Amino acid sequence: MPSTIVTQTASLTSLIGTVVAPVGLISTTAILLSGYTGKYSSIADQMRRMTAECRALGTLEVRRGSLKRQLDLYHRRITAMWGASTLLSAALLSFIGTVLTVIMSVRATHLGVFGLISLMVGLVLVACAVGLELYEIGLARLTTAGELADIFSDREPTEG
């Protein structure tokens, strides 16, 4: 009987060890998703303010042109953030599938084919989401430059 308890304890310890990595990925992915959601909300709020300014009767045409260029960049940024958030959500589902596979295969502590596939899919989706985030960061730089272009248009060009 004591050897059965030791075997069960070792099996449970191995199972917990196998589940910890995907659970860590779930936590990390959820944190990324939370950050992306906050950024998405911020971009949407900024777009609302800019569209209101663009539609206002007193807005000069020069400013309206600048706002339209910036809104195009904001639209591209929010589309990238939507894509990244979608990929991260799908990755979360994939990692959850990995954990469920491990838990359901209590006798075997290895991932199995479905668990391995869901883990790999989740990792690929997170990598794609991070790629979209990097793209959005590039667009953010262009947006900022567009916001300041009309303000500093009266400056003399500086030599680089």
C-alpha positions in Angstrom: 0.0 0.0 0.0 2.7 2.6 0.8 4.3 2.0 -2.7 0.9 2.8 -4.2 0.7 6.1 -2.4 4.3 6.9 -3.5 3.4 6.0 -7.1 0.2 8.1 -7.0 2.1 11.0 -5.4 4.9 10.8 -8.0 2.2 10.6 -10.8 0.4 13.6 -9.4 3.6 15.6 -9.0 4.5 14.8 -12.6 1.0 15.8 -13.8 1.3 19.1 -12.0 4.7 19.7 -13.4 3.4 19.1 -16.9 0.4 21.4 -16.5 2.5 24.3 -14.9 4.1 25.4 -18.2 0.8 25.8 -20.2 -0.8 27.5 -17.2 2.1 30.0 -17.1 1.5 30.6 -20.8 -2.2 31.2 -20.1 -1.3 33.8 -17.4 1.3 35.5 -19.7 -1.1 35.6 -22.6 -3.9 37.0 -20.4 -1.6 39.8 -19.2 -0.7 40.6 -22.8 -4.4 40.6 -23.8 -5.2 42.9 -21.0 -2.5 45.4 -22.1 -3.7 45.2 -25.7 -7.3 45.8 -24.6 -6.2 48.9 -22.7 -4.3 50.2 -25.7 -7.3 49.4 -28.0 -9.6 51.5 -25.8 -7.1 54.4 -25.7 -6.8 54.4 -29.5 -10.6 54.3 -29.9 -11.0 57.2 -27.5 -8.4 59.3 -29.4 -10.1 58.5 -32.7 -13.5 59.7 -31.3 -11.9 63.0 -30.2 -10.2 63.5 -33.5 -13.3 62.7 -35.6 -15.3 65.1 -33.5 -12.6 67.8 -34.1 -12.6 67.0 -37.9 -16.4 67.3 -38.1 -16.5 70.6 -36.1 -17.5 73.5 -38.3 -14.7 75.8 -37.1 -11.9 73.3 -38.0 -9.5 74.7 -40.6 -9.0 72.7 -43.8 -5.3 72.4 -43.1 -6.0 70.9 -39.7 -8.8 68.7 -41.2 -6.2 67.3 -43.7 -3.8 66.5 -40.8 -6.6 64.9 -38.8 -7.6 62.7 -41.8 -4.0 61.5 -42.2 -3.7 60.7 -38.5 -7.1 59.0 -38.5 -5.9 56.7 -41.3 -3.0 55.7 -39.1 -5.2 55.3 -36.1 -7.5 53.1 -38.1 -4.5 50.9 -39.2 -3.3 50.8 -35.5 -6.7 49.8 -34.2 -7.0 47.1 -36.9 -3.6 45.7 -35.8 -4.6 45.7 -32.2 -7.9 43.9 -33.0 -5.9 41.3 -34.9 -3.4 40.9 -32.0 -6.2 40.6 -29.5 -8.0 38.0 -31.6 -4.8 35.9 -32.0 -4.2 36.1 -28.2 -7.7 35.0 -27.5 -7.3 32.1 -29.8 -3.9 31.3 -28.2 -5.6 31.3 -24.8 -8.1 28.7 -26.0 -5.3 26.6 -27.4 -3.3 26.7 -24.2 -6.5 25.8 -22.2 -6.9 22.9 -24.6 -3.3 21.8 -23.7 -4.1 21.9 -20.0 -7.4 20.0 -20.5 -5.5 17.3 -22.5 -3.0 16.8 -19.8 -5.6 16.7 -17.1 -7.7 14.2 -19.1 -4.8 11.9 -19.7 -4.1 11.3 -15.9 -2.5 8.0 -16.6 0.1 9.4 -19.0 1.9 12.5 -18.0 3.0 13.4 -21.5 1.1 15.9 -23.6 -0.1 13.6 -26.4 -0.7 14.6 -29.9 -3.6 16.9 -29.3 -1.9 18.6 -26.4 1.3 19.1 -28.4 -0.6 20.5 -31.3 -2.7 22.9 -29.2 0.5 24.1 -27.4 2.3 24.7 -30.7 -0.8 26.5 -32.2 -1.0 28.7 -29.0 2.7 29.6 -29.3 2.4 30.5 -33.0 -0.7 32.6 -32.3 1.1 34.5 -29.5 4.1 35.1 -31.9 1.7 36.5 -34.5 0.0 38.7 -32.0 3.4 40.1 -30.9 4.2 40.7 -34.5 1.0 42.7 -34.9 1.9 44.6 -31.8 5.3 45.5 -33.3 3.6 46.7 -36.4 1.2 48.8 -34.4 4.1 50.4 -32.5 5.5 51.5 -35.9 2.2 53.0 -36.8 2.1 54.7 -33.4 5.4 56.5 -34.3 3.9 57.7 -37.6 0.7 58.8 -35.8 2.7 60.9 -33.4 4.8 62.4 -36.2 1.5 63.3 -38.0 0.1 64.9 -34.9 3.1 67.2 -34.7 3.6 67.9 -38.4 1.3 70.8 -38.7 2.4 72.3 -35.4 6.1 72.4 -36.4 5.5 73.2 -40.1 6.7 76.8 -39.6 10.1 75.7 -38.3 13.2 76.0 -40.5 14.4 72.5 -41.6 17.3 71.3 -39.6 20.3 69.6 -41.1 20.6 66.0 -40.0 
